[in-house]
Amino acid sequence: MAELILPSEAGSDPARWSAEQHRLHRHLRRQPQLLPQGASLLLAISGGQDSMAMLALLRDLQPLHGWTLRLWHGDHGWRAEGSRQAQELAAWAQGQGLLLHTERAQTSGNGDSNSVSSGSSSGSSSGNREAIGRQWRYDALAQEALRHGCRHVLTAHTASDRAETILLNLARGSHRRGLASLRASRPLACPSHQPPASQPQPDSALLLVRPLLIFSRADTARICQQRELPIWLDPSNDNERLSRNRVRAAVLPVLEALHPGASLRISAQAERLAAELEQQQELLDLALAALTLGGDSGQSTLARRGLLALSAAGQRRLLRHWLERHTGRGLESQPLDILIERLAANRGPGRLCLADRWHLLWERTTLKLIRDVEGHG
């Protein structure tokens, strides 16, 4: 058994850090925007090996980075042992001098969007339940962050989690965005029910941060074992009726046996692809600026002839970006292809009704986006 290093000892003496501690520290130094010096961090702690390893590593680095750590644990109410595990985790955190808030979802079978339905454990019902549970967790985390003025909300997703997501999205024929899933950081939407104005508010938008994407699940298991950390298991992770669990149990082990470190390389490739997509977004903004005409909204009118001078692929990408930028959503591939055909130089004016009362109109020389605020056609 490796020497047990207490968080205070490890944080005050980097010379005694493990390889994992040094790896995370270097990662955060290269990307200081992920977890800035002195930030207030809210950690989502399930009690599983990944979140416990994240907590241990961040406690080690806390004295050097000056963070304030708060912990949140959510119980969906799906498992009989969930309440007991939440109590045990809370007792352990209290013994460690940690600030932990536990929250239990209100379960119902009425489909209320503010509740977590028990649902079925297989097929689409299971997927729907997982999606509802995930939304509840993020809403609850956002509420807790707003209450305490924490801008950074942390989850313990690892490279293994991202590799599973990428493989599933690849099998579904996902767009490249799906292959760049589980970003290291992304905005976290605030829930619909905002806290009272009397409660403290953060200075800027909430961020969801995943600091463990440079570690595999094998890494977090080793950290927990070396540090003798308690772990609370979730039996649903063994349910192979869930597609992610089947990939975890049957696919990734084969890839790791063939190419050790496969999860880390797949995750790193997703990070590179995400960076390329960001660069493409910047180029698309420049292209849109060149095609944008004046108008009431300033940036909602494009030059049709300039757009048609591009290749079909270029038109498709630029139109998707333009629509997403103004309406908040793009067109799927099939309706986008139909739109490209209708915009051909030999076709006349036209109109396309979009979601949320948005309309796309095109004349001989222009394309214009307008919104029907009053709800009239």
Backbone hydrogen bonds, N-H to C=O, Kabsch-Sander energy under -0.5 kcal/mol:
donor,donor_aa,acceptor,acceptor_aa,energy
5,I,3,E,-0.6
6,L,4,L,-0.6
10,A,6,L,-2.7
11,G,7,P,-2.8
12,S,8,S,-1.6
13,D,9,E,-1.0
16,R,13,D,-2.4
17,W,14,P,-1.6
22,H,18,S,-2.1
23,R,19,A,-2.3
24,L,20,E,-2.4
25,H,21,Q,-2.3
26,R,22,H,-2.6
27,H,23,R,-2.1
28,L,24,L,-2.3
29,R,25,H,-1.8
30,R,26,R,-2.1
31,Q,27,H,-1.4
34,L,31,Q,-2.0
35,L,31,Q,-0.5
38,G,65,H,-2.7
39,A,36,P,-1.8
41,L,39,A,-0.6
41,L,68,T,-3.4
42,L,152,H,-2.6
43,L,41,L,-0.6
43,L,70,R,-3.3
44,A,154,L,-2.9
45,I,43,L,-0.8
45,I,72,W,-3.1
46,S,44,A,-0.6
52,M,48,G,-2.2
53,A,49,Q,-2.1
54,M,50,D,-2.3
55,L,51,S,-2.3
56,A,52,M,-2.2
57,L,53,A,-2.5
58,L,54,M,-2.5
59,R,55,L,-2.2
60,D,56,A,-1.8
61,L,57,L,-1.9
62,Q,58,L,-1.3
64,L,61,L,-0.6
65,H,61,L,-2.0
66,G,62,Q,-2.5
67,W,62,Q,-0.7
68,T,39,A,-2.1
70,R,41,L,-2.5
71,L,99,L,-3.4
72,W,43,L,-2.7
73,H,101,H,-2.6
75,D,103,E,-3.1
76,H,74,G,-0.6
82,G,79,R,-1.2
85,Q,81,E,-2.6
86,A,82,G,-2.2
87,Q,83,S,-2.0
88,E,84,R,-2.4
89,L,85,Q,-2.7
90,A,86,A,-2.3
91,A,87,Q,-2.3
92,W,88,E,-2.3
93,A,89,L,-2.6
94,Q,90,A,-2.3
95,G,91,A,-1.9
96,Q,92,W,-1.2
97,G,94,Q,-1.3
98,L,93,A,-2.7
100,L,98,L,-0.9
101,H,71,L,-2.5
102,T,100,L,-0.5
103,E,73,H,-2.4
105,A,75,D,-2.6
107,T,105,A,-0.7
108,S,116,V,-0.6
115,S,112,D,-1.8
116,V,106,Q,-1.6
117,S,115,S,-0.6
125,S,122,S,-0.6
126,S,122,S,-1.1
127,G,123,G,-1.6
128,N,124,S,-2.7
129,R,125,S,-2.5
130,E,126,S,-2.5
131,A,127,G,-2.1
132,I,128,N,-2.5
133,G,129,R,-2.8
134,R,130,E,-2.4
135,Q,131,A,-2.2
136,W,132,I,-2.3
137,R,133,G,-2.3
138,Y,134,R,-2.3
139,D,135,Q,-2.5
140,A,136,W,-2.7
141,L,137,R,-2.8
142,A,138,Y,-2.4
143,Q,139,D,-2.3
144,E,140,A,-2.3
145,A,141,L,-2.6
146,L,142,A,-2.5
147,R,143,Q,-2.1
148,H,144,E,-1.5
149,G,145,A,-0.7
149,G,146,L,-0.6
150,C,145,A,-2.3
151,R,149,G,-0.6
152,H,40,S,-1.1
153,V,151,R,-0.6
153,V,207,L,-3.1
154,L,42,L,-3.3
154,L,152,H,-0.5
155,T,209,V,-2.1
159,A,212,L,-0.7
159,A,215,F,-3.2
160,S,215,F,-0.5
162,R,158,T,-2.1
163,A,159,A,-2.5
164,E,160,S,-2.2
165,T,161,D,-2.2
166,I,162,R,-2.5
167,L,163,A,-2.4
168,L,164,E,-2.3
169,N,165,T,-2.6
170,L,166,I,-2.7
171,A,167,L,-2.2
172,R,168,L,-1.5
173,G,170,L,-1.2
174,S,169,N,-2.8
178,G,175,H,-1.5
179,L,175,H,-0.8
179,L,176,R,-0.5
180,A,177,R,-1.1
181,S,178,G,-0.8
186,R,208,L,-1.9
188,L,206,L,-2.2
189,A,187,P,-0.6
194,Q,192,S,-1.1
199,Q,196,P,-1.8
207,L,151,R,-2.9
208,L,186,R,-3.4
209,V,153,V,-3.2
209,V,207,L,-0.6
210,R,184,A,-2.7
213,L,210,R,-0.9
215,F,212,L,-2.1
220,T,216,S,-1.8
221,A,217,R,-2.0
222,R,218,A,-2.0
223,I,219,D,-2.3
224,C,220,T,-2.3
225,Q,221,A,-2.1
226,Q,222,R,-2.8
227,R,223,I,-2.3
228,E,224,C,-0.6
228,E,225,Q,-0.7
229,L,224,C,-2.3
232,W,47,G,-3.1
233,L,231,I,-0.6
237,N,234,D,-2.1
238,D,235,P,-1.9
239,N,236,S,-1.4
240,E,238,D,-1.0
242,L,239,N,-1.6
246,R,242,L,-1.7
247,V,243,S,-2.2
248,R,244,R,-2.4
249,A,245,N,-2.3
250,A,246,R,-2.8
251,V,246,R,-0.6
251,V,247,V,-1.4
252,L,247,V,-2.4
254,V,251,V,-0.5
255,L,251,V,-2.0
256,E,252,L,-2.9
257,A,253,P,-2.0
258,L,254,V,-2.3
259,H,255,L,-3.2
262,A,259,H,-1.2
265,R,261,G,-2.0
266,I,262,A,-2.8
267,S,263,S,-2.4
268,A,264,L,-2.3
269,Q,265,R,-2.3
270,A,266,I,-1.9
271,E,267,S,-1.8
272,R,268,A,-2.1
273,L,269,Q,-2.4
274,A,270,A,-2.3
275,A,271,E,-1.9
276,E,272,R,-2.1
277,L,273,L,-2.3
278,E,274,A,-1.9
279,Q,275,A,-2.0
280,Q,276,E,-2.3
281,Q,277,L,-2.1
282,E,278,E,-1.8
283,L,279,Q,-2.0
284,L,280,Q,-2.7
285,D,281,Q,-2.1
286,L,282,E,-1.7
287,A,283,L,-2.3
288,L,284,L,-2.7
289,A,285,D,-2.2
290,A,286,L,-1.5
291,L,287,A,-1.1
291,L,288,L,-0.5
292,T,288,L,-1.5
293,L,301,T,-3.1
298,G,295,G,-0.6
299,Q,297,S,-1.2
301,T,293,L,-0.5
302,L,367,L,-2.7
303,A,291,L,-2.0
304,R,302,L,-0.7
304,R,365,T,-2.3
305,R,365,T,-0.5
307,L,303,A,-1.8
308,L,304,R,-2.5
309,A,305,R,-1.0
310,L,307,L,-1.7
315,Q,311,S,-2.8
316,R,312,A,-2.4
317,R,313,A,-2.3
318,L,314,G,-2.4
319,L,315,Q,-2.7
320,R,316,R,-2.3
321,H,317,R,-2.1
322,W,318,L,-2.7
323,L,319,L,-2.7
324,E,320,R,-2.4
325,R,321,H,-2.2
326,H,322,W,-1.5
327,T,323,L,-3.0
328,G,323,L,-0.5
328,G,324,E,-1.4
329,R,323,L,-0.6
336,L,332,E,-1.9
337,D,333,S,-2.2
338,I,334,Q,-2.0
339,L,335,P,-2.1
340,I,336,L,-2.1
341,E,337,D,-1.8
342,R,338,I,-2.0
343,L,339,L,-1.4
344,A,341,E,-1.2
347,R,344,A,-2.3
350,G,362,W,-1.9
352,L,360,L,-2.6
354,L,358,W,-3.2
357,R,354,L,-0.5
358,W,355,A,-1.4
359,H,370,I,-2.9
360,L,352,L,-2.9
361,L,359,H,-0.6
361,L,368,K,-2.9
362,W,350,G,-2.3
363,E,366,T,-2.3
367,L,302,L,-2.2
368,K,361,L,-3.3
369,L,300,S,-2.3
370,I,359,H,-2.4
370,I,368,K,-0.5
372,D,357,R,-2.7
373,V,371,R,-1.4
375,G,372,D,-1.0
